[in-house]
Amino acid sequence: MQVSLGGDARPHVTATKHGWSGLLGAGRGWCSNSEAMETDERAKQVKRRFKRAVVEPKCELDHDGAWQLLIATILSAQCTDARVNMVTPKLFARFSTPAALALADVSEVETLIKSTGTFRVKAKRIIEASATIVEDFGGEVPRRLEEITRLPGVARKTGNLVLGVAYGIASGMVVDTHAGRVARRLGLTEAQDPVGVERDLTQLFHARSWIRMSHTLVLHGRYVCKSAKPRCSTCPLYELCPSAEQLSGGQPPKGRWTARADAEWTTVQSRGNNELPASAARDPS
Ligand code: SF4
């Protein structure tokens, strides 16, 4: 099925479920030339600051291998990674392979994953996905986006995440609610839908940065650029962000961006449990 991205000034680009087609590369999506240059430059500066703020961007779902990550990602829909990490050790202890989960009793799986929410749908999906992996892919999570998105409950976001983290394959960018919000606030996209956001981001960043930038945007959104109360005055991107002044209520940034970046890395490393103020960063230069 093809998804048209038209309806605005972007009539030339069409996303299929598995990739891009149309005139990608012939233009810059929604930007005029001068806007595109400004956005390109902002993206470059954002990437540079993120390198210091999120030194080693990682997926926060605990897992061992592609199949466990796939299952954990399906469970993470409408649920926090922290909650999924509480559930998966028992689930994988009981069902340690795709074949085992494919044959599982659905009510037992429902009980094990209940606290992740919408557990009936999720139980069905992870059992069916495991069965498809066994029946169609020899027990291995496939390595191509067009194949992995054939699994029940797996769309582009999950496919890109698993391929990137488990196999190091940059099939696209992971756009969840955090990444989409951050990208829009930073003026890197105007798209509201994940497919449109991914299209714009993959044009702004080189493919070799896609995996790293995906995790960075998610982590920045989770710990700094929060939905309800973004921490703009301690955000290392303040000076680059077109939303900063409005969302900070006019508060200026605190200290140098490098100190704010170091503070963010401390927060990310502690998974939000050790949120030091920017002034406490180790290197105030
Ligand atoms: S300055 Fe505020 S809105 Fe902009 S990226 Fe940082 S936290 Fe988000």
Boltz pocket constraint, residues with backbone or C-beta under 6 A from the ligand:
constraints:
  - pocket:
      binder: B
      contacts: [[A, 182], [A, 185], [A, 186], [A, 224], [A, 225], [A, 226], [A, 230], [A, 231], [A, 232], [A, 233], [A, 235], [A, 236], [A, 237], [A, 238], [A, 241], [A, 242], [A, 243], [A, 244], [A, 247]]
      max_distance: 6.0
